[in-house]
Amino acid sequence: MKKIIFVIFYTFMSVCCFAQHEFAPIGAEWYYNKQHSYNPPEAGYIKITSIKDSIIENNEVRVLEIVYAPDDTTQILEGYEYLHQSGDTIWYWKNKQFHMLYNFAMQKGDSILLYSEMLNQCTGNDPYGWNRVDSVFTRTYNGLGLKAYSSIPINNSVWGFEKYSFEIFGNLYYLIPQNKDCVYDGIFHGPLRCYSDPVNGILITSLPGVKCDSTYTYTGPWIPDYVSKYKKTSSFSVNPNPVSSEITIKWNETDMLIGNYEIEIINIRGIVVKSYKPALKTIDVSDLTKGTYFLGILINDKLIDYERFIKI
């Protein structure tokens, strides 16, 4: 099956048209978070640099250097990625094959087969995973209209991208697909701190207040968009906090309204890990991995309040 998929991809790679924008121009730099501690929550960074061109199996590839900085004085070379662009499609070289990474000609509803070898704590996962495009749009950076899309895993795939993927610089969370169900030893990549390149004059900063090239200790975890834009009203509290097994919700409003509420528990990557409709007064969280979470209260799928808690 893998050989058949590869032949189809390789044929398409050879005949597709040229894209308007060059992906990962030489000199481009990405800085991504790499969280390496939950308690206290601390993060280093991954720096990816587009350094040169090379040739693999008669295909021109762009060579990307990957460096990990766990602190401000240490830089560790983690390896290299090799990208090939053919029109609107970006391929990358893994396990002695070219695999499709992005396709900016896709439309809503199209599917893409992703491949990844990033470490994770789930065993027995196929490195291939199907994703479906659920939105397509254009966004302007420095006068350039860039095609972009978001995608979601389908067919029980564990591999995929968070948020949006753009021409020229790729995904806003991490350049390579990650396991969306598992985190290896509590360590994960993303989101994007900064991107810049000398060709397009683009400078993107996605985490305000965080320096591109400096490690730091969180004043608080990265908060998903739908929480960070909402003003808390403290209509309820959760106890105990930190928690190891079971959370009890103390409501500051009449219990008569509890049946109208819904509950979502989301991790700091913005992924819903538990949901309850109608809401409960006690919730078992013993099966959650250690880390920071948000318990959101919703009515008709609209967030009305939330509390942060730590699973120990």
N, C-alpha and C positions, 0 to 999 in steps of 0.2 A: 504493500500500500504506500509506504513512504517513497519507494522508488518511482511509482506512478505519479504521485503528487509532484515529485521533484522534476520529472520530465515535463509535465504541464507547465510548471512555474518557469523552468529554464527556457522553454520555447517562447513563452510570453515575454520573458525578459529580453529576448533577442529581437523581437519585432515591434515592441511598443515605441511610440513616438517620444520626442524629447519634451521634458517639462519646461515650463517657463522659468521656474526658480531653481537654482542650484541648492541641493540639500547639503548641509554640513560643510560650507566652504572652508578652505584651509585657513587656519587662524581662529576659527570659531571656538568658543569656550562655553561649556555648561557647568553650573554649580548646582548640585542637588544635595538636599539633606541626607544624612545617613544616621539615623538614631541608633545609639549603641548602649543606652542605659535607660531603664524605666524609673529607677529609684536611686539617686535623684534622676529626673529626666534630663538627659544630656544628648547633644548631637554633634557629630563631626560633619564632614562634607565629602562628597565625591566630585572630583573635577575631571571633566572629559574635554580633551583638546583635539581638534582636527589638525593633524600634523603634516600629512603628506599623501601623495597618491602612490599606488602600487598596482600590481597585476596578479590576479588569481584566476587560473583556468581561462586565460585570454580575455578576462573581463577587468576593466579598470575599476579599482576600488579606492575608496577614501579610508585612510588609516586613522583611527581614533585611539588616543592614549587615555587609559583610565587610571587615576590616582586617588587613593583614599587618605584623608587627613583626619585621624581620630582626635588630634589635638593641634594646637597652634605651632608646634615644633616638629611634628612628625608627618612625613608624607611617604606612603607606601604604594609602589607601582603594582596595580592589580592585574594589568594585562592590556589587551588591545581588542578593539572591535573593527570589523572590516565591512564597509557599506558600499553597495553598488547602486547607482541610480539609472533607471531606464524610464524616461518619460516621467509620468506621475507616480511611478512605483519605486519604492526603496526596498532593497534586499540586503540581508546581512548574512555573513559567512559563519556557520556554526556546524560543528561535527562533519566537516568536509563536504558541506552542501550549502547552496544559497537558499535562504528562506525569506518569504515575503515579510517585511516589517511594517511598511505603510503603503497605502494606495490612495492617493488624493484625487483619483478620478471616480471613486466609488460614490454611490448614491444611497439614500436612506433605504434600508432593507437589504442591502448587499451584505454578503458574508466574506470573511477573511480568515484563513487558517494561519494561526500564529504558532511560533516555535520558541521555546525558551529552555535554558539550562540553569537558571538561577537557583541557588540552594533554597530548600524549604523543608519544614519538619513533617510534611505529609509524605508518606512513603507510597511507592507504587504508582505515581502519577505519570500518565503519558505526557511527554514533553510537547505534544501538539494539542492545540485547543481552538475550537471554532468561536469566532466572535461575529456579532451582527452590528452593522452601522445603524445607530438610532437617531442621529442628527447630522446634518451637513450645513455648513455656513461659511462666510468669509469674514475675516477680521483684518483691520488695517494696522500695521506697525511701521512707523517711519515712512509713511506714504506708500507702502507696499500692501496690496490686497492679497492676503494669504488664504488659500483654501484650508479648511479645517473640518474635522469630524469627531464625533464621539462614538464609542462602540461598547457593547456589553457582551460578556461570555454567554454562549448558548450550548445546548447539548451537554450539559454538566461539565463544561470546561472550567478548569481552575486558573487558566492563564488569560491575562488581559491587561488593559491599560486603565488607569484612573483618569477622569476628566477628559481633556481634549488633546488631539494631535494636530500639529500644524506643519504646513510646508516650511522648508528651510531648517527648522530646529526640532521638530518632532513633538513628543508628548510633554505635557506640563507637569507630569508627576515623575516619570523616569523614562529614559530613552528606549529601554528594552522591556518587553512584557514581563510582568511579575506575577507570582502566584497570589491571586486575590483571596484565597481561603486560608493560607498558611503564612506565618512569619518565621523565618529561620532564627532560632534562639532569641526571639524578641527583637531582631534587627531588621529594619526595612529601609528602603531607599525612597527619597522624595519627601515633600514636593520640590519642584524647581525653585531654586533661590534666584539665579541670574542666568541670562544667556546674552552673549554678545558676539558679533563677528565684524571683521574689518571690511567685508565686501558690501554688505547691505546697511551698515551703520546702525544695526538694530541693538538696542539694549533693553532687555526685559528684566524686571525685578518682580518676583511673585510673592515674596515674603517681606513686607515692609518692616523696617527696623532690624533686619538680619543682614549682616555683611556677607558678601559673596564668599570671601576667602578667609573666614574666621570660624573657629569652633565656638560654641557657646553653651551655657546652661539655660534651659527654658525658664521663663517666668511663668509659663503655662504651656500646655501642649498646643499643637496646631489644632484649631477648632474648625470643624466642617462649616461650609458656607452658610447653611441654613440656620446654624446656631449663632455664628459670629455676627450675623446681621440682625439678630433678635435681642430685644431688651428684656432682661429677666424681670419678673414680678414677684418671685419668691412665694408662689402660691402653695408650695409643698416643700418637704425636705426628705432626705433619705438617710436611714440609720441602719447599721453603723456605717461609718465612712472614715477610714478604709474598711472594706468588707472582704470576707473570705468565702462565705457560703450563701447567706440569704439577706436580702435587703427588705427593710420595712419602710413603707411610704407613709409619712405623716402629712395629712392634708390640712391646709389652713382654711379650706372652704367646707361647706356642708357635704357630708357623705352622700347626700341625695344625688349629687352630680357625678359621682364616680362612674356610674354606669354609662355616662355619655363620653367618657374619656378613652383615649387610646394611649398606649405606651410604646415607645421605641427605645432600644438601647443601641447606641452607635459607638464604634471605636474611633480613635483619633485619626483614622484614615477616611472617616466619613461613611463607613460601611455599616448598614444595619445588621446587628448580630442577633437581636431578639425583638419580637414585637408581640403585643397583646391587645386584643380588642374583644370585649371591653377591658378596661384597666383592672389590675389586681392591686391588692394592698400589700402583698408580699411576693417577692420574685426570687427564684433560685438562680444564683449567678456562679455556683461552684464550678461549672464547666467552662467558664470564661478563662482565657489566659491572663496572666498578670499584666496590669497596665492601667491606663486612664480611659474612662468611658464617660458618655453622657446619657442620662436618662431623660428623654423628652416626653412631654405631655402634649397630646394632640386632640383636636376635635375636628372631625370631617377632614382628616389628613392635613390640617393646618397646625403648625407648632404654636402653642400658647405659653409654654414655660419649659425650663430644663434645669437639671442639677448635674454637676460634675461629681463623679465618684471614682475611687481607686480600688481595683481588685488586687488583693494580695494573696 
